[in-house]
Amino acid sequence: MSLAPKFAGQKLAAGVSPKAVHTLELYLDYVCPFSAKMFSTIYNDVFPIVEKKYEGKVQFIFRNQIQPWHPSSTLTHEAALAVLEAAPDKFYPFSNALFLNQKEYFDVSVVNESRNKTYERLAKLADSVGADQKEIYGMLEVADKPGEGGSLNIGNKVTDDLKLLVKAARLTGVHVSPTVLFNGVVEGSISSSFTKDQWNEWLEKNVV
């Protein structure tokens, strides 16, 4: 599956050139504990293996899987998009920080704060990995005044791009997280419980 150039920061790849490579697409939600488990294993344990053994043969793509039954899911993914667009090289460090701190954005943790207050905390988290806090918040903040023509559903500066990512997920038929696609096809054998050794075994079998 291809990526628009402005989303290129979502790639996690070792020595990938324009030639054909295997692609693992990871549909993950920042407030899903199982997504956090899979991301941690891949980011910290599996990708170093890929760099050493499979350079130029396989790439990972982070796919934002918003799960609307958790209202804060949208907000966390909006923050990731803001980081992706403002500081692409900080997308994976921010994703890692967000997964490590995901409980701060679970339902009970956000129910009594305003949407913009949650954005403030997310922007501060982005600052912790080197993104500009003020810039990130400026992309996320929702104004309290009507927009052009009196519009009340004005969104923020990442709303349009968020719609594109939601559309991409719908087109693949992905419903829950985590879901993994291998070369465009759902790979049901991979689960969030996969260990480093299980990933290594799977890669040896499938990446040739």
Phi, psi and chi 1 to 4 in degrees:
 res  aa     phi    psi   chi1   chi2   chi3   chi4
   1 MET       -  141.6  -57.9  -73.6  -77.5      -
   2 SER   -94.4  166.3   60.0      -      -      -
   3 LEU  -125.1  142.0  -79.6  173.7      -      -
   4 ALA   -64.7  144.7      -      -      -      -
   5 PRO   -51.9  -36.5  -29.7   37.5      -      -
   6 LYS   -71.3  -11.9   64.5  179.9  176.6 -179.2
   7 PHE  -102.4   11.4  -63.1  141.7      -      -
   8 ALA   -60.2  -23.6      -      -      -      -
   9 GLY   -64.5  -11.9      -      -      -      -
  10 GLN   -77.3  -13.9  -72.1  177.6  -49.8      -
  11 LYS   -75.3  139.3  -75.6 -170.5  176.6 -178.2
  12 LEU  -126.3   93.6 -175.6   62.6      -      -
  13 ALA  -138.8  148.9      -      -      -      -
  14 ALA  -111.4  110.7      -      -      -      -
  15 GLY    61.6   32.7      -      -      -      -
  16 VAL   -78.7  130.8  171.7      -      -      -
  17 SER  -111.0  179.3   65.1      -      -      -
  18 PRO   -62.3  -12.5  -26.5   36.7      -      -
  19 LYS   -65.9  163.9   67.0 -178.3 -178.4  179.9
  20 ALA   -65.6  134.1      -      -      -      -
  21 VAL  -134.9  160.0  -63.8      -      -      -
  22 HIS   -71.0  145.9  -67.4  -69.3      -      -
  23 THR  -128.9  127.6  -59.6      -      -      -
  24 LEU  -109.0  114.6  -77.6  157.1      -      -
  25 GLU   -99.9  127.5  -63.5  172.7   80.6      -
  26 LEU  -109.9  107.4  -47.2  172.0      -      -
  27 TYR   -88.4  105.9  -75.8   79.3      -      -
  28 LEU  -127.9  148.1  -53.6  174.5      -      -
  29 ASP  -119.3  131.6  179.5   20.8      -      -
  30 TYR   -65.3  -19.7  -68.9  114.3      -      -
  31 VAL  -108.9   23.0  -66.5      -      -      -
  32 CYS  -106.3  118.8  166.8      -      -      -
  33 PRO   -59.2  -34.4  -23.8   34.8      -      -
  34 PHE   -72.0  -34.9  -58.4  103.9      -      -
  35 SER   -64.2  -41.4  -69.9      -      -      -
  36 ALA   -60.4  -41.8      -      -      -      -
  37 LYS   -63.6  -46.2 -173.0  174.4 -177.6  179.4
  38 MET   -65.0  -44.3  176.9  175.3  -78.1      -
  39 PHE   -60.1  -45.4  179.4   88.1      -      -
  40 SER   -58.9  -44.6  177.0      -      -      -
  41 THR   -64.3  -44.6  -58.2      -      -      -
  42 ILE   -68.5  -47.4  -68.2  172.7      -      -
  43 TYR   -67.2  -41.0 -173.1   67.8      -      -
  44 ASN   -94.1  -29.9  -64.6  -57.9      -      -
  45 ASP  -115.7  -40.4  -60.1  -34.9      -      -
  46 VAL   -83.6  -44.0  178.2      -      -      -
  47 PHE   -61.2  -37.3 -170.0   64.0      -      -
  48 PRO   -58.5  -33.8  -28.8   38.0      -      -
  49 ILE   -66.5  -42.8  -66.1  173.8      -      -
  50 VAL   -60.5  -42.2  169.8      -      -      -
  51 GLU   -60.7  -35.0  -71.0 -178.5  -60.4      -
  52 LYS   -86.0  -39.4  -67.7  179.2 -179.0  178.9
  53 LYS  -109.1  -22.6  -63.3  175.4   62.0  175.7
  54 TYR  -129.4   29.0  -58.2  100.9      -      -
  55 GLU   -58.2  129.2 -176.3  173.6  -20.8      -
  56 GLY    79.5    3.9      -      -      -      -
  57 LYS  -113.4  -25.7  -65.9 -177.8  179.3 -179.5
  58 VAL  -148.0  147.3   64.4      -      -      -
  59 GLN  -135.5  154.4   63.7  179.4  -12.0      -
  60 PHE  -109.3  142.5  -67.3   91.6      -      -
  61 ILE  -126.5  125.5  -63.1  176.1      -      -
  62 PHE   -79.7  122.2 -171.2  114.2      -      -
  63 ARG  -111.6  121.8  -63.1  -67.6 -169.1 -173.9
  64 ASN   -73.5  113.7  -62.2   75.9      -      -
  65 GLN  -109.2   93.6  179.8   64.9   13.6      -
  66 ILE   -75.6  130.8  -62.2  167.6      -      -
  67 GLN  -114.9  100.3  -59.0 -168.8  115.9      -
  68 PRO   -68.2  -12.0   23.6  -33.7      -      -
  69 TRP   -70.5  -11.6   45.5   90.0      -      -
  70 HIS  -111.3   98.7  -61.8  -57.6      -      -
  71 PRO   -53.9  -33.9  -27.6   36.4      -      -
  72 SER   -72.1  -13.2   59.1      -      -      -
  73 SER   -55.3  -46.2  175.2      -      -      -
  74 THR   -58.3  -43.8  -63.5      -      -      -
  75 LEU   -64.5  -41.1  -81.3   59.3      -      -
  76 THR   -67.0  -38.5   59.0      -      -      -
  77 HIS   -70.7  -33.4  -73.2  -79.2      -      -
  78 GLU   -61.8  -42.0  -75.0  178.6  -42.1      -
  79 ALA   -62.7  -42.2      -      -      -      -
  80 ALA   -62.9  -38.4      -      -      -      -
  81 LEU   -64.4  -40.9  -95.2 -179.2      -      -
  82 ALA   -61.8  -43.4      -      -      -      -
  83 VAL   -64.4  -42.7  171.9      -      -      -
  84 LEU   -57.6  -39.7  177.1   61.8      -      -
  85 GLU   -83.4  -34.6  -64.7  177.0   21.0      -
  86 ALA   -84.0  -34.9      -      -      -      -
  87 ALA  -148.4   76.0      -      -      -      -
  88 PRO   -52.1  -34.8  -25.7   34.8      -      -
  89 ASP   -72.2   -8.5   61.6  -39.7      -      -
  90 LYS   -99.4    0.2  -57.2  -59.7 -178.1 -176.6
  91 PHE   -61.2  -49.1  174.8   78.2      -      -
  92 TYR   -71.2  -42.0  -86.5   93.8      -      -
  93 PRO   -59.1  -39.1  -28.5   37.1      -      -
  94 PHE   -67.7  -41.9  177.0   71.0      -      -
  95 SER   -59.4  -41.5  -66.5      -      -      -
  96 ASN   -62.5  -45.9 -173.8   49.2      -      -
  97 ALA   -63.5  -38.5      -      -      -      -
  98 LEU   -67.6  -41.5 -167.9   44.5      -      -
  99 PHE   -65.5  -38.7  -83.2  123.2      -      -
 100 LEU   -65.4  -28.3  -71.6  172.0      -      -
 101 ASN  -111.4   22.1  -66.4  -83.8      -      -
 102 GLN   -61.4  -30.2   67.6  172.3 -172.4      -
 103 LYS   -62.1  -22.8  -70.7 -176.5  179.1 -179.9
 104 GLU   -70.6  -10.1  -65.0 -178.7   16.8      -
 105 TYR  -121.7   12.7  -55.7   95.6      -      -
 106 PHE   -70.8  165.6  -77.8    3.8      -      -
 107 ASP   -48.1  -51.7  -68.8   -9.5      -      -
 108 VAL   -65.7  -27.3  172.2      -      -      -
 109 SER   -79.5  -17.0  -58.3      -      -      -
 110 VAL  -119.5   -6.7  -58.2      -      -      -
 111 VAL   -60.5  -28.6   67.1      -      -      -
 112 ASN  -104.8   14.1  -70.8  -41.3      -      -
 113 GLU  -120.2  156.0   70.1 -179.5    8.4      -
 114 SER   -72.3  162.5   70.0      -      -      -
 115 ARG   -59.2  -46.0  179.5  174.0  172.9 -179.0
 116 ASN   -65.9  -29.8  -79.7  -21.4      -      -
 117 LYS   -66.4  -39.7 -175.6   64.4  178.0  178.0
 118 THR   -64.3  -40.5  -56.2      -      -      -
 119 TYR   -59.6  -39.4  -73.8  147.9      -      -
 120 GLU   -59.6  -43.6  -73.8 -179.9    4.4      -
 121 ARG   -67.8  -37.4  -66.3 -162.0  -68.1  118.1
 122 LEU   -67.3  -38.8  -73.1  162.2      -      -
 123 ALA   -65.2  -37.4      -      -      -      -
 124 LYS   -65.0  -39.2 -174.9  175.0 -178.5  179.9
 125 LEU   -64.1  -39.2 -176.0   65.4      -      -
 126 ALA   -62.4  -37.6      -      -      -      -
 127 ASP   -61.2  -31.4 -177.0   74.6      -      -
 128 SER   -67.6  -18.3   72.5      -      -      -
 129 VAL  -108.2    8.2  -60.4      -      -      -
 130 GLY   105.5    1.3      -      -      -      -
 131 ALA   -82.7  160.9      -      -      -      -
 132 ASP   -83.5  113.5 -173.9  -83.8      -      -
 133 GLN   -57.5  -44.9 -179.2  174.6  -12.7      -
 134 LYS   -64.8  -42.2 -175.9  176.9 -179.7 -179.4
 135 GLU   -65.3  -43.4 -179.7 -179.3   11.8      -
 136 ILE   -64.1  -45.9  -61.3  -57.6      -      -
 137 TYR   -62.8  -37.5 -179.1   70.8      -      -
 138 GLY   -62.4  -28.6      -      -      -      -
 139 MET   -80.8  -21.9  -62.9  172.5   71.8      -
 140 LEU   -99.2  -32.4  -63.2  173.0      -      -
 141 GLU   -55.7  137.1 -177.9 -176.0   21.1      -
 142 VAL  -105.0  123.0  176.5      -      -      -
 143 ALA   -67.8  154.5      -      -      -      -
 144 ASP   -99.4   18.1   59.1    0.7      -      -
 145 LYS  -124.2  148.3  -63.6  178.2  176.4   59.7
 146 PRO   -57.2  150.4  -23.9   34.5      -      -
 147 GLY   -87.8 -164.8      -      -      -      -
 148 GLU   -58.3  133.6 -173.9  176.2  -12.7      -
 149 GLY    74.9   12.1      -      -      -      -
 150 GLY    82.7   12.5      -      -      -      -
 151 SER   -61.7  137.5  173.9      -      -      -
 152 LEU  -104.8  -21.4  -61.4  179.0      -      -
 153 ASN   -95.8   74.6  -82.7  -33.6      -      -
 154 ILE   -91.7  -16.8   56.5  176.6      -      -
 155 GLY    63.5 -157.1      -      -      -      -
 156 ASN  -136.9 -165.5   55.7   32.1      -      -
 157 LYS   -77.8   -5.0  -66.6 -179.2 -179.9  178.0
 158 VAL  -113.7    3.1  -61.8      -      -      -
 159 THR   -57.6  -46.6  -62.4      -      -      -
 160 ASP   -63.1  -40.5  -71.8  -18.1      -      -
 161 ASP   -71.1  -33.5  -73.9  -26.7      -      -
 162 LEU   -60.7  -40.0 -171.8   74.6      -      -
 163 LYS   -60.3  -38.5  -69.4  177.3 -179.1  178.7
 164 LEU   -63.9  -40.7  -67.9  176.3      -      -
 165 LEU   -69.8  -37.3  -61.8 -175.6      -      -
 166 VAL   -64.5  -42.2  170.5      -      -      -
 167 LYS   -61.2  -42.2 -176.5  177.6 -178.8  179.4
 168 ALA   -60.6  -42.9      -      -      -      -
 169 ALA   -65.9  -40.8      -      -      -      -
 170 ARG   -64.1  -37.8  -72.4  175.3  176.1  173.7
 171 LEU   -65.7  -28.0  -72.0  171.4      -      -
 172 THR   -86.3  -14.4   62.4      -      -      -
 173 GLY    81.7   11.7      -      -      -      -
 174 VAL   -70.3  133.9  172.2      -      -      -
 175 HIS  -115.1  -43.3  175.4   57.7      -      -
 176 VAL  -122.1  166.0  -63.3      -      -      -
 177 SER  -118.3  150.3   68.1      -      -      -
 178 PRO   -82.0  146.2   30.4  -34.7      -      -
 179 THR  -127.9  136.5  -64.2      -      -      -
 180 VAL  -116.9  132.0  177.6      -      -      -
 181 LEU  -110.1  134.4  -88.6   63.9      -      -
 182 PHE  -113.8  115.7 -178.1   54.7      -      -
 183 ASN    52.0   41.6  -64.5  -27.4      -      -
 184 GLY    88.5   -1.7      -      -      -      -
 185 VAL  -120.1  137.0  179.4      -      -      -
 186 VAL   -58.0  127.3  173.3      -      -      -
 187 GLU  -104.4   92.1  179.2   52.4   68.0      -
 188 GLY   -71.8  -13.3      -      -      -      -
 189 SER   -78.2  -14.9   69.8      -      -      -
 190 ILE   -93.3  128.1  -63.4  175.4      -      -
 191 SER  -126.4  168.8   75.3      -      -      -
 192 SER   -65.9  -19.5   60.4      -      -      -
 193 SER   -84.2   -3.2   63.7      -      -      -
 194 PHE   -53.9  129.3 -105.2   34.3      -      -
 195 THR   -89.1  173.7   63.4      -      -      -
 196 LYS   -55.8  -45.1  174.4 -177.3  176.8 -179.3
 197 ASP   -65.5  -39.3  -69.8  -20.7      -      -
 198 GLN   -66.1  -39.1  -73.3  175.0  -53.6      -
 199 TRP   -63.9  -43.0  -93.3  107.1      -      -
 200 ASN   -61.0  -42.7 -169.2   35.5      -      -
 201 GLU   -64.4  -42.3 -178.6 -180.0  -11.7      -
 202 TRP   -64.5  -41.5 -171.9   92.9      -      -
 203 LEU   -64.9  -42.0  -70.5  166.7      -      -
 204 GLU   -59.8  -34.7  -72.1  178.6  -11.1      -
 205 LYS   -80.4  -34.9 -179.4  179.5  177.7 -179.7
 206 ASN  -108.2  -20.5  -67.3  -81.5      -      -
 207 VAL  -103.0  102.8  176.9      -      -      -
 208 VAL  -125.6      -  -65.8      -      -      -
